[in-house]
Amino acid sequence: MLLTTEALIYLREPMATFMTLGLPIGLLLGLGLSIPDFRVPLPEFGGQRVVDTQLPAMMIILSVSTSAFSAIPAALAVYRERGILRRLSVTPVPPSRLLGAQLVVNLASAVVATALTIVMGHLLLDSRLPAQLGWFAVSFVLGVGAMFAIGLLLAAAIPSSRAAGAIGAVVMFPLLFLGGMWVPREAMPELLRQISDFTPTGPFGQTLRDAWAGTTPEPLHLAVLAAWTLLASIAAARLFRWE
């Protein structure tokens, strides 16, 4: 029932649906169709086009980041402020069930957004389909795990629902930049690219692109994502308070 309720609440919030599903798909198609250079093979991308891997991967990161740094912290901050978590703690249903339902709903949203990005990009932009589905799935799971773990850490640290949006944005936009959202990693200075290698978004985007193009993701990037998932989860579990 908690899962059904959380799903209904999510679907009744048009802004959440727009930010995690509508905006990434709209940007993918809008930029891909309106900018001719995005459909031209580029030497710096190894002969690939921007619409083949770079643009779709960035739209997936945008969708996951919105859920991780905005939706999850804001929802849990509201539940804590309104005493919903405290009231659940005295029922047979532990508050952790509500937390699990939140994660499942946002994970489902990320999966749907990723599937739509792949299908719509292929049908309307003639983008590539992921060449290595196994590595693509591994990269997606590790990337979502790292981002959601950081989102839970933010939920544990954010003092109020009013602060959730501001703090989430302060965290999200620099990470999107380092992930290659506005400047592709290939165009970054060497120092900035090295910094990007140890953020959650840099390896997330790069491993998706590698698997999409048919190359094996670098072990360093996979290890960084796993480390972010583990460390942020431990920190969130220690700091999280139900009231």
N, C-alpha and C positions, 0 to 999 in steps of 0.2 A: 504493500500500500504506500509506503514511503517513496518507493521508486516511481510508482504511478503518479503520486502527488507532485513530486519534484519535476517529472516530465511535463505534467500539465501546467505547472507554474512557469516552466521554461518556455513552453509554446505560447503561453498567454502574454509573454513579454516580447513585443515586436522588436524592440531595440536589440535585445540579446540575439534574436534570430537573425536580424539584419547584420549585426556586427560579425557574427561567427559564420554565417552562410551567405547572405546577400552581398555584403561588401567584398569579400575575397573573390567571389565568382564574377561580380560586376567589374571589378578592377582587372581581373584576368582577361575577360572578353573585351572590355573597353580599351585597355592598353594594347592588347594583342591585335585588335582589328583596326585601331586608329593610328598606330605608329608603324609605318611600313618597314622601318629598319629592324624592328623586332622579328620580322619574318625573313631576314637575310642572314645567311651563314656568316659568322664572325670568326676571324683567326684567333682572337683572344679566348674564345670559347671552344677552341679545338675544332672549328668548322661547324659547330652547332649554332642554332638560332636561339634568340632569347626566349622564344615561346616554347622551345623544346624542353628545357629543364629549369633555367633560371627563374623565369616568371612563375610557372606553376609551383615550384618549390617555395618561393617567397610567399605566395598566396596561402599555402598550407601553413607556413609558419605564422602568418598574420592571424589566421583563424584560431590556431592552437594558442597563440599568445593572448588573444582577446579573452578566451575562456579562462586561461591560467591566471592572468594578471588583473582581470577585471571581474568576470562573472563569479568565480569561486570565492575570492576574498570578500567581495561585496555581499554575496548571499550569506556567507557564514557570519560576517560582522552583524548583519541585520538580525539573524537568528539569535546571536548571542545577546545583542542589545535588548531584544524583545523578550528574553527569558525562555525562548522555545527550547534551547538546548538544556537549560536548567530543569525545565518541567519534564523533558524526556528522561532525564537522569533518574527520576523517581518512578518511572514506569518500567514494565518488563522489557520495553524496547530501549536498548542502550543508544546514547547519542551517536555512537560510531556508525550506526545503521544509516542515520541521516547523512553523515559525512560520505559513506559509501555510495548512497543514492546520488548525491551531488556529483561525485566523480564519474559514476556510470553514465549519467545524463550528459555530462560535458564530454566524456569520451565518445559517446554515440554521436554527438554533434561533430566532433573532430573527424570521425570516420566518414560521416555523410559528406562533410565539406571536402575531404580528400577525394572521395569517390567522384563527386561532382566536378572537382577540379580536373581530374584525369579524363573523365568522359567528355565534359564540355570542351576542354582544351583540344582533345583529339578530334572531336566531330566538327568544331567550328574554326579551330586554328590550325588543324593538321599537326598538332604537337605530337611528340613521341609518346608511346606508352612505355611504362617502366620496363626496362630490358631485363633486370634481375629482380623478380618479384620477391624472392626470399630475402635478399639484402634490403630491399625497399621496406618490407614488413618489419625487419629487425630495426632499421633506422627509425621508422615511424614509432614503433613501440618505445624505444629508448628515448627518442626526442620528446614524445608526449609525456613519458614518465618523468623526465627531467623538468619539463615546464610545469607540469601539474604539482610536482613536489615543491617547486619554488612558490607556486601559487598557494599551497597549503602553508608554507612558511610565512608568506605575507599575511595570510588569514590569521595565523597565530600572533603576529606582531602588530598588525594594524589595530589602533585603539578604538576606532568607531567606523560606522558605515559612511559617515561624511568624508572621512579621510581615505576610504578605500579607493575611490576613483583617482584622486590625486597621486597617492603613493603608487598605485598600479601603473599609472601613466609614466611616472618618473622612472620606474623600473623597465617598463615595456619598450619605450621608444629608443633608448640607448641600445638595448639588446637587439631590437630590430635592425638598427643601423649596423651594429657589429655582425649581424647575421647576413648582411648583404642586401637588405631591402632597397636601399636607395643607391648605394655604390656597390657593384658586384665585387666579390672578394678578389677576383683577378685584377681589379683596378685599384685595390687598396695598397698603400705603402707597405713594405715588408713588415715593419714593426706593428702596424695596425692589424695586419693579417695574422701575425703571431699572437697578438692579444685575442683576436677573434677565435683562434683555435681552442682557447680555454674558456670560452663562454658557452652557455647552452645553445644559443641560437646559431653560432658559427658552425660547429660540428653538425648540428641538426640539418641545416640547409645543405651543407656540403655532402653529407652522407646520402641525403635524398637525391641530390643531383648526380652523385656518382652511381648510385644504383639505377637511377633513371637512364643514364647514358650507357650502362652496361659494364661499368668498372666496379671493382670491389672497393668498398669504403675503407679509408685508412684506419688501422687499429687504434691510433691515437684518438681519433674523433669518436669512435665507439666507446673507448675507455673513458673519455671525458664526459660523455652523456651518462654512462653508467655511474660515474663518480658523483655527478650532480644529483642524480636520482637518489643515490644512497645517502649522501651527506645532507641534502635538503630534507629528505624524509625523516632522518634521525633528529635534525634540529627542529622540524615542525612538531614531531611527536613530543619532544621535551618541552617546547614552549607553549604548545596549544593548551588553551583553557576553555572549558565548556561554559563558563560564566564569568 
